């Protein structure tokens, strides 16, 4: 380290991490936002430890004006302030290099910096969000610092491992509410402004610091051990915060017990922000949310909204321990935060709402992880991050969904009690500091006596996952593992697979670790079972592990029979279909056999399973439209005939006392029938919608079926009859409930007429749609209009690139490019992005184009199935 004294400023450019010769211990931060001028001024005094001789201090700063005269360093006890000879701002590395004439004395000192910045409109750093108060538009000031945007608010050591305490003081307009991580200790009003002083925080990372200034209402309550919890909302919306408040109170108590460590702060504030890029952010003691993820309106929110609020609140509060108290050492270990919080949010939801069957619904999270991780362009759970631009893209289905799935797999393998106790030990050991993936494995290994490191390395250090192929021969089960890729290619990965299997019933299960390429498993202990006519074998019991299974034809047909006769658990019925669909897409199984399997679900009773049958069916219809448009009519008839009995049984109106899952299923079913063009559904939807248009309180169109009615209505719209489209825009403009706006946006582009789809896409770019909400309209583009959306993206790319950033920008690419299904479009996308890609979207562009190639390959494979048309017609006739 001694060499730091002789280095030049050039040495610090282009580095992945900040140098370690100085580390912050405490920040005294003062900020004065000007809400009208959209600007802020500030000053920070950072108590440092200088650990090695250096003439330089190097820290992060971006988009801030730092006047060289406003920078000084005072070594502790020296009574002097050293002025720098040079202050260099390096925008491409987002660093500030402060150079002094002499080598700084070792030990403690205080660095002071005065700075100014803009309250931007990009939803990161210190930004502005627009809200209405008494009909007047106003700005609030909000922070969003994860992953690396604290540097856009104040100069700091903006890496998770540089933990420090924070003393925050705000100068704000007198009439506003000022919030930060800690409670207010004093307010001094001075005419039109006031100074608000906050308690000093415990040690924490910069990305968790939060500051919010605006005019809000709130609801509050206290946990059983006295922690004050508030939900802040826009004025007039506080009643919509009550459900989230109830969930938060229970969650804080549950996690205190689960982690065996009390919630570390004196208060917990949660606040709904009108403009918010992600779903929510776990700032220590001041969690920020999109309105749709925090607010619940008893009259106008759907069951799906209620569940989202519960799961997101539990996810963010889990971070107060797993992430905030114990923090990942570097972004390579992001999955420790996100995978864990995703998994434990389901644990909490299951505890509070057992009737929701959330662990079956969790399989949808696994499927999203499976889909991304079956691409050659995926990445390992532990991913090297060499530049700040690369961080945003790993907030993806690998870190969250695959991360959560492998944690569930490990918990299932070690047992719930051992897992919990080991976790509590890990939290205690690393509280107020940083940890790596290895540290968690060590704690779990210690607590369980199992070789956790060996088991888990294959799941976190390499990308992908295996498909285990199963054959039954001479009373032996022959297993073989290969890496599964959606392209149908064979990867080189090999895993330690925790295999579980049951035979004919769940009463007897076998489990073992499969770490070779091939293995024979002796079934002699299960011989009795094999002699039965209704014999079946299911691997990966209840889908607790992250691998796929490919059965030989005999075993697959027996499983189909087990589904028809309701012998399998809901999770296993889901898994059999999910694996079959993935294998079909990869060209490892014929579409006709997948359609036969779908027909076996005609008596399905579980929401998550039937919802997955519906998603799978609509995806098949989308590919058929490209591969065999002449057979699309027969396929739609088969699917409508399959779904109609379910819809008739449920009806449009909720039965008294029916459960949450029926409410979810009703909306999913009716939306699918509308998308398939089912006339009776469309007519009934339009009838109910027309009543709703005149009377928004009518019981004829409750929130759970509104999206279905809006999609159905859009099936009746075309360029010469736009009434339905205009009616939906009227609802959009008149509602102030974000969830209602999102329902409308998700329906506007579901129209079969490309002219209307184009008009809906243009609406995204109008000032009427908040940037955060563009994704919902994009996702709703009808299956026949993906090429229209692609053309639109190309024409508007320069504008989109300027107006959107981070994750929002990756959504535009992923959602628009991925559904294309011909090699010609793949070539076009490759050509288009060749000169237009940048580091922050490079991974997404590559993955999206790979998906186009996979779709194109699947289309070719479907075209090659000679008997497909006959099978579809036979199935349609049989229904």
CORLIN-V645473 format. One line per field, one symbol per residue. phi: phi as a letter, one per 20 degrees, with the letter a starting at -180 (. if undefined). psi: psi as a letter, one per 30 degrees, with the letter a starting at -180 (. if undefined). burial: + if it has 9 or more other C-alpha atoms within 8 Angstrom, else -. A space follows every 10 residues. Layout:
# CORLIN-V645473
phi: ???
psi: ???
burial: ???
This chain:
# CORLIN-V645473
phi: .gfgfefdgg gefmefcffd fbcfdbdddd ccfdffelbb dabcddfdde dbfbedccbe bbldedegfe dbcdfgmemc deefebcded gfdlcddddd fcffffoeac edcdbcbdff dembmecdce cdclmdfcdd dcdbdfebcf fedbfaeecg feebecddcc dcggeeedcb fdffdacdec mfccddddgf effbeffdfb bccadcdbdb bcfgdnfecc decfgndfff effffgffgf fffgfgffel bfgfdfbcdc cedfdbfdea beggmbedcf gfececdged eegfffffgf fffffffffg eepefddffb fgdgggffff ffffffgfff fecgfelfff fgffffgffg fffeefefbf gedfddbgfe fgfefcfffe efgfffffff fffenffgff fffgfffffd gmbccdggff fffffffdme ffgffegfed edenaedeec cdblmdeedb dcfecffnfd edfbcedfec bccmaefccd bbeddeecbd dfegfdggff fffefbccel glledebdcd efgfffffff fffgdleefg ffffffffff fffffemebe fffffffgff efdgdegfff ffffgfffff gffffeebgf efgffffgff ffeggffffe medfefmfeg fffffgffff fffffenfff ffffffgfff ffgebfegff cfgfdfgfff ffgffeebfe begfffffff fgfeedegff gfffgfdgee ffegffgfff fffgeeffdf gfeggffgfe fffedfffff gffffdgfff feecblffff fgfgfeegff ccfgffffff ffegdcebgf cgffffffff ffffgfffgf ffgeefeggf ffffffffg
psi: ffffefllee ffkgkelllg fkkkekkjkk kjkjeefhll llkkjjkljj flkkfkkklk kkhkjjkefg klkjkkgfgl kkklfkjkkj effhlkjjkl elkkklallk kkkklllkjl ggglbjlkkk lkjhgkklkl kkkjfkehge ffekkljhkf fikllkjkkk jlkeflkkka ellkfkkjki bfllkkkllk llklleffkk kkkajlllkl lklfggkkkk jkllkfgeff feeeeeeeee eeeeeeeefh klkflfljkk kkkejkeael khkjfikkll effekkjeeg kleeeeeeee eeeeeefeff eieeejkkel fegefeeeee eeefeeeeee eeifffhffe fffeeeeeee eefgkfgall ejkkjfkeff eefgiafeed eeeeefeeee eeefkeeeee eeeeeeeeeg kgallleeee eeeeeeffgl ieeeefefff fllallkjkk kkkhgkjjkk klkkkffflk lflkljkjkk kljflffkkk klkjgaelkk kkgefgeeef flegklkkli kghflillkj kleeeeeeee eeeeghflle eeeeeeeeee eeeeeggfll eeeeeeeeff gfgkfkeeee eeeeeeeeee eeeefeeiff feeeeeeeee eefeeeeeee afkklkglle eeeeeeeeee eeeeefgjee eeeeeeeeee eeefjfgkff ilefgeeeee eeefffklff igeeeeeeee eeffkgjeee eeeeeffegg kfjfeeeeee eeeeflffkk effeeeeefg klffgeeeee eeeeegeeee eefllbeeee eeeeeeeefl gleeeeeeee eefeggllef geeeeeeeee eeeeeeeeee eeffjegeee eeeeeeef.
burial: ---++---+- -+-----+-- ++++++++++ +++++--+++ ++++++++++ ++++++++++ ++-+-+---+ ++++++---- ---+--+-++ ---+++++++ --++-+++++ ++++++++++ --++++++++ +-------++ ++++++-+++ ++++++++++ ++++++++++ ++-+-+++++ ++++--+-+- --++++++++ +-++++++++ ++++++++++ +++---++++ +++++-++-+ +++++-++++ +++++++-+- +-----++++ +++++++-++ ++++++++++ ++++++---- +++-++-+++ ++++++++++ ++++++++++ ++++++++++ ++++++-+++ ---+--++-+ +++-++++++ +++++--+++ +++-+----+ +++-+-++++ +++++++++- ++-+---+++ +++++++--+ ++++++--++ ++++++++-- -++-++++++ ++++++++++ ++--++++++ ++++++++-- --++++++++ ++++----+- ---+-+--+- --+---+-+- ----++++++ ++++++++++ ++--++-+++ ++++-----+ ++++++++++ +++++++-++ ++-+++++++ +-----++++ ++++-+++-- +++++++++- ++-+++++++ ++++--+--+ ---------+ -+++++++++ +++++--+-- ++--++-++- +++----+-- ++++++++++ +++++-++-- -+-++-+++- ++--+--+++ ++++++++++ ++++-+++-+ +-++----+- ++++++++-+ ++--++-+++ -++------+ +--+++++++ ++++++++++ +++-++--++ -++---+--+ ++++++++++ ++++++++++ +++-+--++- +++-++---
